[in-house]
Each structure stands twice: as structure tokens, then as C-alpha cells.
């Protein structure tokens, strides 16, 4: 996996401008912060992020993929201020579950998610080297 950082561009914090990779593609659908039984254990934004990332790691493992194989993440959040106010806790959860791997990322504020209690939904594309 190659991090794409154009010369002269400021280094992004917590994500990469782009990733080039080749291998087996793994697509993880939008994942919310509920447990394996489909139950939300918290309405706390950072708590839901932690659970969603945990869920993503579990799905990746089913394909023989690991967090460092993530090439792209898209975050859908229902309140950008809630997201921004939880940066510290989100960062800790991210480092605990994903590590120091920062793929290409997009975060989008949306009017709502299909699951009414969901505060965040994260979609992932990973590339496992072959």
C-alpha cells in the first residue's frame, strides 16, 4: 500500500490524501455502533464509533484482512459538532482498534441514518496483498 502525498502539500492529520494498492478487494458495508446482536449499548457518539470500528475489524477478519489493509473509509455522521467534540475519544478508539494506519477518509454530515439510534455509520474498502 502506497500513501499518496503530493509534493508541497501539507500532511493531513488522521487520514491520507490517497492510497494506491493492489490485491484482493474487501468491501465492508456501512457499519453502525451496535453489538453482535444488533443492539445499541450506548447513545454516546464516541462509544458508537468504538463499537463500529470493532465491528469493522471483525468483518475484515472474516476475509483474512487486518486494519492495516484498509484503503478507504467513509464516515456518515448525524451531527458534525458531536463528531468534532468527540475527536479525542474517537482518536483513542481509532488507535486502539485500527492502530496508526490512516487510509483515505471522507466524513459527511447526513440528515439521518437508517437505524434511528445510530450516530455514525462507517463504510470501508480494504485491499489485502496477494
NUTILUM-839282 format. One line per field, with one value per residue (C-alpha): residue number from 0; z, y, x. Coordinates in Angstrom, 2 decimals, always signed. Example, Ala and Ser with C-alpha at 12.3 -4.5 7.8 and 13.67 -1.06 7.14 Angstrom:
<pts>
resi = c(0 | 1)
pz = c(+7.80 | +7.14)
py = c(-4.50 | -1.06)
px = c(+12.30 | +13.67)
</pts>
This chain:
<pts>
resi = c(0 | 1 | 2 | 3 | 4 | 5 | 6 | 7 | 8 | 9 | 10 | 11 | 12 | 13 | 14 | 15 | 16 | 17 | 18 | 19 | 20 | 21 | 22 | 23 | 24 | 25 | 26 | 27 | 28 | 29 | 30 | 31 | 32 | 33 | 34 | 35 | 36 | 37 | 38 | 39 | 40 | 41 | 42 | 43 | 44 | 45 | 46 | 47 | 48 | 49 | 50 | 51 | 52 | 53 | 54 | 55 | 56 | 57 | 58 | 59 | 60 | 61 | 62 | 63 | 64 | 65 | 66 | 67 | 68 | 69 | 70 | 71 | 72 | 73 | 74 | 75 | 76 | 77 | 78 | 79 | 80 | 81 | 82 | 83 | 84 | 85 | 86 | 87 | 88 | 89 | 90 | 91 | 92 | 93 | 94 | 95 | 96 | 97 | 98 | 99 | 100 | 101 | 102 | 103 | 104 | 105 | 106 | 107 | 108 | 109 | 110 | 111 | 112 | 113 | 114 | 115 | 116 | 117 | 118 | 119 | 120 | 121 | 122 | 123 | 124 | 125 | 126 | 127 | 128 | 129)
pz = c(+0.00 | -1.02 | +0.71 | -1.91 | -0.66 | -3.41 | -3.01 | -1.21 | +0.26 | +4.00 | +5.67 | +6.65 | +10.26 | +10.87 | +7.22 | +3.90 | +0.75 | -1.24 | -1.26 | -4.11 | -3.56 | -5.37 | -4.13 | -3.06 | -2.54 | +0.58 | +0.89 | +4.28 | +4.17 | +6.27 | +9.85 | +12.87 | +16.56 | +17.67 | +19.11 | +17.50 | +18.47 | +16.68 | +19.95 | +20.79 | +24.16 | +24.16 | +22.55 | +23.17 | +19.86 | +20.74 | +22.20 | +18.96 | +16.95 | +19.08 | +18.55 | +14.80 | +14.42 | +16.44 | +14.09 | +11.02 | +12.34 | +12.88 | +9.31 | +7.89 | +9.81 | +8.05 | +4.79 | +6.26 | +6.29 | +9.05 | +9.86 | +8.05 | +4.81 | +4.91 | +1.88 | +2.27 | +4.95 | +4.62 | +7.82 | +7.85 | +10.96 | +12.01 | +13.79 | +12.76 | +16.05 | +18.02 | +15.83 | +16.29 | +20.04 | +20.37 | +18.43 | +21.41 | +22.27 | +18.60 | +18.13 | +21.09 | +19.87 | +16.37 | +17.62 | +19.92 | +17.12 | +13.82 | +15.01 | +13.38 | +9.87 | +8.23 | +4.93 | +2.60 | +4.53 | +3.99 | +6.68 | +5.68 | +7.81 | +6.90 | +7.87 | +9.36 | +9.19 | +8.60 | +12.20 | +14.34 | +17.31 | +15.13 | +15.47 | +12.95 | +10.10 | +8.65 | +5.28 | +4.46 | +1.44 | +2.16 | -0.12 | +1.05 | -0.64 | -2.73)
py = c(+0.00 | +3.36 | +6.61 | +9.33 | +12.65 | +15.24 | +17.27 | +20.55 | +19.59 | +19.88 | +16.47 | +15.58 | +14.64 | +11.35 | +10.36 | +10.15 | +12.16 | +8.96 | +5.32 | +3.14 | -0.61 | -3.89 | -7.19 | -8.79 | -6.20 | -6.40 | -4.20 | -3.62 | -2.20 | +0.78 | -0.36 | +1.21 | +1.04 | -1.85 | -5.14 | -8.60 | -8.97 | -5.75 | -3.86 | -0.42 | -0.43 | +3.36 | +6.55 | +8.16 | +9.18 | +8.02 | +4.78 | +4.06 | +4.83 | +2.38 | -0.35 | +0.36 | +0.10 | -3.13 | -4.48 | -3.47 | -5.28 | -8.40 | -8.29 | -7.72 | -10.76 | -12.91 | -12.10 | -12.62 | -8.85 | -6.66 | -2.97 | -2.04 | -3.29 | -0.54 | +1.70 | +3.90 | +4.84 | +6.91 | +8.18 | +9.30 | +11.33 | +12.80 | +15.80 | +17.23 | +19.13 | +15.92 | +14.34 | +17.25 | +17.44 | +13.76 | +13.96 | +12.93 | +9.88 | +8.94 | +9.18 | +6.90 | +4.32 | +4.50 | +3.95 | +1.11 | -0.78 | +0.33 | +1.42 | +4.08 | +3.31 | +6.27 | +5.45 | +7.86 | +9.11 | +11.14 | +12.33 | +13.52 | +15.01 | +13.48 | +14.26 | +10.80 | +7.15 | +4.16 | +2.99 | +5.69 | +5.33 | +5.31 | +8.42 | +7.24 | +4.75 | +3.79 | +2.14 | +0.56 | -0.69 | -2.81 | -4.30 | -7.48 | -8.05 | -11.21)
px = c(+0.00 | +1.42 | +0.43 | -0.13 | +1.25 | +1.78 | +4.98 | +4.45 | +1.05 | +0.54 | +0.41 | -3.15 | -3.85 | -5.61 | -6.06 | -4.20 | -4.87 | -4.85 | -3.78 | -2.53 | -2.81 | -3.17 | -4.52 | -7.81 | -10.54 | -12.71 | -15.80 | -17.41 | -20.91 | -21.93 | -21.42 | -23.08 | -22.22 | -24.40 | -23.21 | -23.24 | -26.92 | -27.88 | -28.39 | -27.01 | -25.27 | -24.80 | -26.05 | -22.66 | -21.04 | -17.52 | -18.90 | -20.75 | -17.60 | -15.61 | -18.22 | -18.50 | -14.71 | -14.74 | -17.43 | -15.41 | -12.33 | -14.46 | -15.83 | -12.34 | -11.08 | -13.68 | -11.85 | -8.39 | -7.89 | -6.49 | -6.95 | -3.73 | -5.34 | -7.98 | -7.52 | -10.61 | -13.13 | -16.29 | -17.88 | -21.50 | -22.33 | -25.67 | -24.11 | -20.77 | -20.43 | -20.93 | -18.23 | -15.83 | -16.43 | -15.50 | -12.21 | -10.09 | -12.21 | -12.61 | -8.84 | -8.22 | -10.75 | -9.26 | -5.70 | -6.86 | -8.66 | -7.11 | -3.66 | -1.54 | -2.77 | -4.51 | -6.27 | -8.00 | -11.05 | -14.17 | -16.58 | -20.04 | -22.79 | -26.14 | -29.74 | -30.17 | -29.25 | -31.49 | -31.04 | -32.72 | -30.31 | -27.19 | -24.99 | -22.36 | -22.06 | -18.67 | -18.04 | -14.66 | -12.74 | -9.67 | -7.04 | -5.32 | -1.95 | -1.86)
</pts>
